[in-house]
Amino acid sequence: MSAYLIYDVDIHDPAPYGEFMEKVKPIVEAFGGRYLARGGRHEVLEGTWEPSRLVLFEFPDMDAARKLFTSDDYAPLKELRQSCSTGHAVIVEGI
């Protein structure tokens, strides 16, 4: 069953974040993921959540998304991302 990783990111330093974006795409794809949304316009319709930049990935299942997020390949990029941004990530199972 497909799973979706939703990431809300606030970028503090665009230059290293640009390096992160360039390097992370092949790793996402290696774990079976693909981008469905990567930034772009969004609109809050209800509630108080004010996302900064939304990224939406599709993975074959929750396990694949979790494996990416905890992999040795991703670890240095996660460190790079955390050095120049803050965010929230969740995985949700599709139907």
N, CA, C and O atoms as CSV, one atom per row, in Angstrom:
chain,resi,resn,atom,element,x,y,z
A,1,MET,N,N,0.840,-1.171,0.000
A,1,MET,CA,C,0.000,0.000,0.000
A,1,MET,C,C,0.894,1.245,0.000
A,1,MET,O,O,1.807,1.349,0.819
A,2,SER,N,N,0.644,2.164,-0.888
A,2,SER,CA,C,1.440,3.386,-0.973
A,2,SER,C,C,1.413,4.157,0.336
A,2,SER,O,O,0.462,4.075,1.113
A,3,ALA,N,N,2.483,4.908,0.557
A,3,ALA,CA,C,2.578,5.771,1.724
A,3,ALA,C,C,3.091,7.128,1.257
A,3,ALA,O,O,3.781,7.233,0.243
A,4,TYR,N,N,2.746,8.147,2.003
A,4,TYR,CA,C,3.100,9.507,1.645
A,4,TYR,C,C,3.870,10.150,2.784
A,4,TYR,O,O,3.420,10.155,3.930
A,5,LEU,N,N,5.025,10.687,2.461
A,5,LEU,CA,C,5.819,11.427,3.419
A,5,LEU,C,C,5.541,12.900,3.158
A,5,LEU,O,O,5.717,13.394,2.044
A,6,ILE,N,N,5.113,13.579,4.184
A,6,ILE,CA,C,4.778,14.996,4.086
A,6,ILE,C,C,5.777,15.755,4.942
A,6,ILE,O,O,5.952,15.460,6.124
A,7,TYR,N,N,6.421,16.721,4.338
A,7,TYR,CA,C,7.460,17.470,5.021
A,7,TYR,C,C,7.164,18.960,4.919
A,7,TYR,O,O,6.995,19.496,3.824
A,8,ASP,N,N,7.102,19.618,6.062
A,8,ASP,CA,C,6.917,21.067,6.146
A,8,ASP,C,C,8.250,21.642,6.581
A,8,ASP,O,O,8.705,21.370,7.692
A,9,VAL,N,N,8.881,22.426,5.732
A,9,VAL,CA,C,10.239,22.911,6.002
A,9,VAL,C,C,10.300,24.438,5.982
A,9,VAL,O,O,9.689,25.091,5.136
A,10,ASP,N,N,11.046,24.983,6.925
A,10,ASP,CA,C,11.341,26.410,6.972
A,10,ASP,C,C,12.844,26.548,6.718
A,10,ASP,O,O,13.658,26.151,7.552
A,11,ILE,N,N,13.202,27.107,5.576
A,11,ILE,CA,C,14.597,27.197,5.160
A,11,ILE,C,C,15.209,28.477,5.720
A,11,ILE,O,O,14.702,29.574,5.486
A,12,HIS,N,N,16.322,28.320,6.476
A,12,HIS,CA,C,17.012,29.462,7.076
A,12,HIS,C,C,18.201,29.914,6.241
A,12,HIS,O,O,18.577,31.086,6.279
A,13,ASP,N,N,18.794,28.996,5.489
A,13,ASP,CA,C,19.983,29.302,4.690
A,13,ASP,C,C,19.831,28.616,3.332
A,13,ASP,O,O,20.113,27.424,3.214
A,14,PRO,N,N,19.393,29.343,2.313
A,14,PRO,CA,C,19.052,28.736,1.022
A,14,PRO,C,C,20.209,28.052,0.282
A,14,PRO,O,O,19.982,27.057,-0.406
A,15,ALA,N,N,21.423,28.551,0.403
A,15,ALA,CA,C,22.530,27.961,-0.368
A,15,ALA,C,C,22.784,26.501,0.009
A,15,ALA,O,O,22.780,25.648,-0.879
A,16,PRO,N,N,23.006,26.176,1.286
A,16,PRO,CA,C,23.203,24.764,1.604
A,16,PRO,C,C,21.936,23.928,1.400
A,16,PRO,O,O,22.014,22.734,1.108
A,17,TYR,N,N,20.774,24.560,1.554
A,17,TYR,CA,C,19.544,23.801,1.302
A,17,TYR,C,C,19.438,23.432,-0.176
A,17,TYR,O,O,18.946,22.355,-0.511
A,18,GLY,N,N,19.891,24.311,-1.055
A,18,GLY,CA,C,19.929,23.995,-2.481
A,18,GLY,C,C,20.825,22.805,-2.764
A,18,GLY,O,O,20.500,21.964,-3.603
A,19,GLU,N,N,21.958,22.727,-2.065
A,19,GLU,CA,C,22.855,21.572,-2.196
A,19,GLU,C,C,22.144,20.308,-1.722
A,19,GLU,O,O,22.239,19.262,-2.364
A,20,PHE,N,N,21.431,20.403,-0.597
A,20,PHE,CA,C,20.657,19.269,-0.087
A,20,PHE,C,C,19.653,18.787,-1.130
A,20,PHE,O,O,19.563,17.590,-1.402
A,21,MET,N,N,18.896,19.719,-1.717
A,21,MET,CA,C,17.862,19.340,-2.691
A,21,MET,C,C,18.477,18.625,-3.899
A,21,MET,O,O,17.906,17.667,-4.419
A,22,GLU,N,N,19.616,19.088,-4.328
A,22,GLU,CA,C,20.288,18.479,-5.477
A,22,GLU,C,C,20.745,17.052,-5.167
A,22,GLU,O,O,20.617,16.160,-6.006
A,23,LYS,N,N,21.272,16.841,-3.972
A,23,LYS,CA,C,21.838,15.543,-3.605
A,23,LYS,C,C,20.802,14.531,-3.125
A,23,LYS,O,O,21.036,13.326,-3.217
A,24,VAL,N,N,19.673,14.990,-2.620
A,24,VAL,CA,C,18.721,14.066,-2.002
A,24,VAL,C,C,17.847,13.335,-3.025
A,24,VAL,O,O,17.412,12.212,-2.767
A,25,LYS,N,N,17.588,13.947,-4.166
A,25,LYS,CA,C,16.664,13.351,-5.139
A,25,LYS,C,C,17.049,11.919,-5.536
A,25,LYS,O,O,16.178,11.050,-5.516
A,26,PRO,N,N,18.319,11.628,-5.898
A,26,PRO,CA,C,18.645,10.249,-6.258
A,26,PRO,C,C,18.487,9.260,-5.103
A,26,PRO,O,O,18.194,8.085,-5.323
A,27,ILE,N,N,18.683,9.739,-3.873
A,27,ILE,CA,C,18.506,8.841,-2.722
A,27,ILE,C,C,17.025,8.546,-2.514
A,27,ILE,O,O,16.649,7.406,-2.240
A,28,VAL,N,N,16.197,9.559,-2.642
A,28,VAL,CA,C,14.742,9.348,-2.558
A,28,VAL,C,C,14.316,8.311,-3.591
A,28,VAL,O,O,13.577,7.379,-3.274
A,29,GLU,N,N,14.780,8.474,-4.818
A,29,GLU,CA,C,14.418,7.549,-5.898
A,29,GLU,C,C,14.951,6.142,-5.641
A,29,GLU,O,O,14.290,5.164,-5.990
A,30,ALA,N,N,16.138,6.022,-5.034
A,30,ALA,CA,C,16.709,4.703,-4.734
A,30,ALA,C,C,15.844,3.923,-3.741
A,30,ALA,O,O,15.859,2.693,-3.739
A,31,PHE,N,N,15.104,4.623,-2.912
A,31,PHE,CA,C,14.207,3.977,-1.952
A,31,PHE,C,C,12.780,3.861,-2.485
A,31,PHE,O,O,11.851,3.563,-1.734
A,32,GLY,N,N,12.618,4.093,-3.763
A,32,GLY,CA,C,11.307,3.927,-4.391
A,32,GLY,C,C,10.410,5.137,-4.282
A,32,GLY,O,O,9.225,5.060,-4.606
A,33,GLY,N,N,10.955,6.262,-3.828
A,33,GLY,CA,C,10.144,7.458,-3.649
A,33,GLY,C,C,10.123,8.334,-4.885
A,33,GLY,O,O,11.000,8.273,-5.746
A,34,ARG,N,N,9.086,9.150,-4.935
A,34,ARG,CA,C,9.012,10.155,-5.994
A,34,ARG,C,C,8.325,11.388,-5.434
A,34,ARG,O,O,7.464,11.306,-4.557
A,35,TYR,N,N,8.731,12.529,-5.967
A,35,TYR,CA,C,8.165,13.797,-5.533
A,35,TYR,C,C,6.807,14.004,-6.193
A,35,TYR,O,O,6.661,13.807,-7.400
A,36,LEU,N,N,5.819,14.399,-5.403
A,36,LEU,CA,C,4.516,14.801,-5.923
A,36,LEU,C,C,4.347,16.315,-5.832
A,36,LEU,O,O,3.665,16.922,-6.658
A,37,ALA,N,N,4.968,16.913,-4.832
A,37,ALA,CA,C,4.978,18.371,-4.686
A,37,ALA,C,C,6.293,18.738,-4.013
A,37,ALA,O,O,6.744,18.064,-3.087
A,38,ARG,N,N,6.893,19.806,-4.490
A,38,ARG,CA,C,8.183,20.230,-3.931
A,38,ARG,C,C,8.173,21.748,-3.853
A,38,ARG,O,O,8.683,22.443,-4.732
A,39,GLY,N,N,7.576,22.242,-2.775
A,39,GLY,CA,C,7.407,23.680,-2.639
A,39,GLY,C,C,6.169,24.110,-3.405
A,39,GLY,O,O,5.205,23.352,-3.506
A,40,GLY,N,N,6.188,25.279,-3.927
A,40,GLY,CA,C,5.041,25.773,-4.690
A,40,GLY,C,C,4.001,26.414,-3.796
A,40,GLY,O,O,4.115,26.422,-2.570
A,41,ARG,N,N,2.993,26.945,-4.444
A,41,ARG,CA,C,1.923,27.633,-3.710
A,41,ARG,C,C,1.109,26.640,-2.894
A,41,ARG,O,O,0.891,25.501,-3.308
A,42,HIS,N,N,0.676,27.084,-1.755
A,42,HIS,CA,C,-0.265,26.313,-0.946
A,42,HIS,C,C,-1.180,27.305,-0.233
A,42,HIS,O,O,-0.881,28.496,-0.141
A,43,GLU,N,N,-2.276,26.797,0.258
A,43,GLU,CA,C,-3.279,27.641,0.894
A,43,GLU,C,C,-3.866,26.901,2.090
A,43,GLU,O,O,-4.317,25.764,1.957
A,44,VAL,N,N,-3.860,27.533,3.240
A,44,VAL,CA,C,-4.473,26.965,4.439
A,44,VAL,C,C,-5.968,27.244,4.366
A,44,VAL,O,O,-6.386,28.397,4.258
A,45,LEU,N,N,-6.763,26.195,4.426
A,45,LEU,CA,C,-8.218,26.341,4.324
A,45,LEU,C,C,-8.915,26.346,5.674
A,45,LEU,O,O,-10.023,26.865,5.809
A,46,GLU,N,N,-8.249,25.756,6.690
A,46,GLU,CA,C,-8.874,25.678,8.005
A,46,GLU,C,C,-7.793,25.493,9.054
A,46,GLU,O,O,-6.771,24.860,8.790
A,47,GLY,N,N,-8.009,26.031,10.225
A,47,GLY,CA,C,-7.090,25.828,11.334
A,47,GLY,C,C,-5.986,26.868,11.389
A,47,GLY,O,O,-5.995,27.854,10.652
A,48,THR,N,N,-5.030,26.622,12.285
A,48,THR,CA,C,-3.971,27.589,12.550
A,48,THR,C,C,-2.611,27.167,12.011
A,48,THR,O,O,-1.630,27.893,12.177
A,49,TRP,N,N,-2.538,26.009,11.369
A,49,TRP,CA,C,-1.272,25.544,10.808
A,49,TRP,C,C,-0.825,26.510,9.727
A,49,TRP,O,O,-1.601,26.848,8.833
A,50,GLU,N,N,0.417,26.955,9.803
A,50,GLU,CA,C,0.971,27.861,8.808
A,50,GLU,C,C,2.239,27.248,8.218
A,50,GLU,O,O,3.341,27.650,8.590
A,51,PRO,N,N,2.107,26.297,7.318
A,51,PRO,CA,C,3.299,25.666,6.753
A,51,PRO,C,C,4.125,26.674,5.961
A,51,PRO,O,O,3.598,27.615,5.369
A,52,SER,N,N,5.416,26.450,5.970
A,52,SER,CA,C,6.323,27.328,5.251
A,52,SER,C,C,6.502,26.846,3.810
A,52,SER,O,O,6.154,27.553,2.864
A,53,ARG,N,N,7.043,25.650,3.653
A,53,ARG,CA,C,7.266,25.056,2.336
A,53,ARG,C,C,6.911,23.585,2.461
A,53,ARG,O,O,7.490,22.880,3.287
A,54,LEU,N,N,5.985,23.116,1.668
A,54,LEU,CA,C,5.526,21.728,1.757
A,54,LEU,C,C,6.159,20.885,0.662
A,54,LEU,O,O,6.253,21.294,-0.495
A,55,VAL,N,N,6.590,19.696,1.064
A,55,VAL,CA,C,7.124,18.714,0.129
A,55,VAL,C,C,6.339,17.433,0.357
A,55,VAL,O,O,6.152,17.010,1.497
A,56,LEU,N,N,5.883,16.817,-0.719
A,56,LEU,CA,C,5.083,15.599,-0.649
A,56,LEU,C,C,5.741,14.531,-1.511
A,56,LEU,O,O,5.993,14.734,-2.698
A,57,PHE,N,N,6.012,13.392,-0.888
A,57,PHE,CA,C,6.624,12.253,-1.566
A,57,PHE,C,C,5.662,11.085,-1.556
A,57,PHE,O,O,4.866,10.943,-0.628
A,58,GLU,N,N,5.726,10.248,-2.575
A,58,GLU,CA,C,5.013,8.972,-2.576
A,58,GLU,C,C,6.044,7.860,-2.532
A,58,GLU,O,O,7.032,7.893,-3.267
A,59,PHE,N,N,5.816,6.868,-1.666
A,59,PHE,CA,C,6.673,5.695,-1.543
A,59,PHE,C,C,5.818,4.440,-1.715
A,59,PHE,O,O,4.601,4.491,-1.536
A,60,PRO,N,N,6.442,3.323,-2.059
A,60,PRO,CA,C,5.678,2.086,-2.224
A,60,PRO,C,C,4.916,1.672,-0.962
A,60,PRO,O,O,3.833,1.092,-1.041
A,61,ASP,N,N,5.500,1.978,0.209
A,61,ASP,CA,C,4.863,1.639,1.482
A,61,ASP,C,C,5.545,2.438,2.593
A,61,ASP,O,O,6.539,3.124,2.358
A,62,MET,N,N,5.001,2.340,3.797
A,62,MET,CA,C,5.549,3.093,4.924
A,62,MET,C,C,6.965,2.663,5.255
A,62,MET,O,O,7.800,3.482,5.637
A,63,ASP,N,N,7.231,1.367,5.105
A,63,ASP,CA,C,8.557,0.848,5.417
A,63,ASP,C,C,9.625,1.491,4.528
A,63,ASP,O,O,10.706,1.823,5.013
A,64,ALA,N,N,9.339,1.670,3.242
A,64,ALA,CA,C,10.305,2.285,2.321
A,64,ALA,C,C,10.589,3.729,2.728
A,64,ALA,O,O,11.741,4.163,2.707
A,65,ALA,N,N,9.559,4.467,3.093
A,65,ALA,CA,C,9.749,5.861,3.526
A,65,ALA,C,C,10.572,5.915,4.807
A,65,ALA,O,O,11.473,6.744,4.937
A,66,ARG,N,N,10.267,5.039,5.744
A,66,ARG,CA,C,10.985,4.988,7.016
A,66,ARG,C,C,12.447,4.601,6.785
A,66,ARG,O,O,13.348,5.165,7.404
A,67,LYS,N,N,12.675,3.637,5.890
A,67,LYS,CA,C,14.044,3.205,5.599
A,67,LYS,C,C,14.868,4.338,5.005
A,67,LYS,O,O,16.039,4.493,5.349
A,68,LEU,N,N,14.275,5.134,4.116
A,68,LEU,CA,C,14.994,6.302,3.589
A,68,LEU,C,C,15.392,7.216,4.738
A,68,LEU,O,O,16.554,7.604,4.857
A,69,PHE,N,N,14.442,7.553,5.568
A,69,PHE,CA,C,14.646,8.546,6.613
A,69,PHE,C,C,15.693,8.113,7.635
A,69,PHE,O,O,16.314,8.961,8.276
A,70,THR,N,N,15.897,6.806,7.795
A,70,THR,CA,C,16.841,6.288,8.793
A,70,THR,C,C,18.081,5.657,8.150
A,70,THR,O,O,18.886,5.045,8.852
A,71,SER,N,N,18.248,5.792,6.847
A,71,SER,CA,C,19.352,5.127,6.149
A,71,SER,C,C,20.692,5.836,6.364
A,71,SER,O,O,20.754,7.033,6.644
A,72,ASP,N,N,21.760,5.047,6.222
A,72,ASP,CA,C,23.112,5.602,6.276
A,72,ASP,C,C,23.358,6.542,5.101
A,72,ASP,O,O,24.093,7.519,5.239
A,73,ASP,N,N,22.756,6.261,3.951
A,73,ASP,CA,C,22.922,7.126,2.781
A,73,ASP,C,C,22.330,8.508,3.024
A,73,ASP,O,O,22.875,9.513,2.569
A,74,TYR,N,N,21.227,8.550,3.735
A,74,TYR,CA,C,20.533,9.817,3.973
A,74,TYR,C,C,21.122,10.597,5.158
A,74,TYR,O,O,20.966,11.816,5.227
A,75,ALA,N,N,21.786,9.917,6.078
A,75,ALA,CA,C,22.253,10.544,7.325
A,75,ALA,C,C,23.048,11.836,7.105
A,75,ALA,O,O,22.746,12.834,7.759
A,76,PRO,N,N,24.053,11.866,6.209
A,76,PRO,CA,C,24.788,13.131,6.048
A,76,PRO,C,C,23.930,14.238,5.426
A,76,PRO,O,O,24.136,15.419,5.705
A,77,LEU,N,N,22.978,13.855,4.591
A,77,LEU,CA,C,22.093,14.855,4.003
A,77,LEU,C,C,21.092,15.369,5.034
A,77,LEU,O,O,20.726,16.545,5.024
A,78,LYS,N,N,20.657,14.488,5.913
A,78,LYS,CA,C,19.767,14.913,6.999
A,78,LYS,C,C,20.478,15.942,7.876
A,78,LYS,O,O,19.886,16.942,8.283
A,79,GLU,N,N,21.752,15.685,8.160
A,79,GLU,CA,C,22.542,16.624,8.951
A,79,GLU,C,C,22.672,17.962,8.222
A,79,GLU,O,O,22.542,19.022,8.835
A,80,LEU,N,N,22.926,17.911,6.916
A,80,LEU,CA,C,23.009,19.134,6.119
A,80,LEU,C,C,21.685,19.886,6.154
A,80,LEU,O,O,21.658,21.099,6.360
A,81,ARG,N,N,20.585,19.157,5.952
A,81,ARG,CA,C,19.253,19.780,5.970
A,81,ARG,C,C,18.978,20.442,7.308
A,81,ARG,O,O,18.475,21.564,7.359
A,82,GLN,N,N,19.304,19.752,8.385
A,82,GLN,CA,C,19.032,20.293,9.714
A,82,GLN,C,C,19.920,21.489,10.052
A,82,GLN,O,O,19.579,22.285,10.927
A,83,SER,N,N,21.052,21.620,9.368
A,83,SER,CA,C,21.937,22.756,9.623
A,83,SER,C,C,21.416,24.052,9.001
A,83,SER,O,O,21.827,25.142,9.400
A,84,CYS,N,N,20.518,23.936,8.030
A,84,CYS,CA,C,20.070,25.128,7.310
A,84,CYS,C,C,18.549,25.279,7.272
A,84,CYS,O,O,18.025,26.167,6.600
A,85,SER,N,N,17.836,24.398,8.005
A,85,SER,CA,C,16.379,24.469,8.000
A,85,SER,C,C,15.823,23.787,9.244
A,85,SER,O,O,16.529,23.063,9.946
A,86,THR,N,N,14.543,24.037,9.498
A,86,THR,CA,C,13.816,23.285,10.520
A,86,THR,C,C,12.539,22.785,9.859
A,86,THR,O,O,12.047,23.374,8.897
A,87,GLY,N,N,12.021,21.703,10.384
A,87,GLY,CA,C,10.820,21.182,9.758
A,87,GLY,C,C,10.127,20.116,10.571
A,87,GLY,O,O,10.539,19.762,11.677
A,88,HIS,N,N,9.055,19.616,9.978
A,88,HIS,CA,C,8.257,18.536,10.546
A,88,HIS,C,C,7.996,17.535,9.437
A,88,HIS,O,O,7.714,17.914,8.300
A,89,ALA,N,N,8.090,16.249,9.771
A,89,ALA,CA,C,7.850,15.205,8.770
A,89,ALA,C,C,6.904,14.158,9.355
A,89,ALA,O,O,7.016,13.785,10.523
A,90,VAL,N,N,5.979,13.696,8.530
A,90,VAL,CA,C,5.075,12.608,8.902
A,90,VAL,C,C,4.945,11.670,7.714
A,90,VAL,O,O,5.104,12.069,6.561
A,91,ILE,N,N,4.652,10.417,8.025
A,91,ILE,CA,C,4.325,9.431,6.999
A,91,ILE,C,C,2.872,9.031,7.215
A,91,ILE,O,O,2.450,8.787,8.345
A,92,VAL,N,N,2.118,8.965,6.140
A,92,VAL,CA,C,0.731,8.525,6.233
A,92,VAL,C,C,0.507,7.437,5.192
A,92,VAL,O,O,0.953,7.551,4.050
A,93,GLU,N,N,-0.181,6.394,5.598
A,93,GLU,CA,C,-0.482,5.280,4.699
A,93,GLU,C,C,-1.642,5.662,3.776
A,93,GLU,O,O,-2.632,6.251,4.209
A,94,GLY,N,N,-1.498,5.318,2.514
A,94,GLY,CA,C,-2.565,5.585,1.546
A,94,GLY,C,C,-3.696,4.575,1.668
A,94,GLY,O,O,-3.654,3.661,2.492
A,95,ILE,N,N,-4.697,4.761,0.837
A,95,ILE,CA,C,-5.838,3.840,0.841
A,95,ILE,C,C,-5.895,3.080,-0.468
A,95,ILE,O,O,-6.785,2.253,-0.663
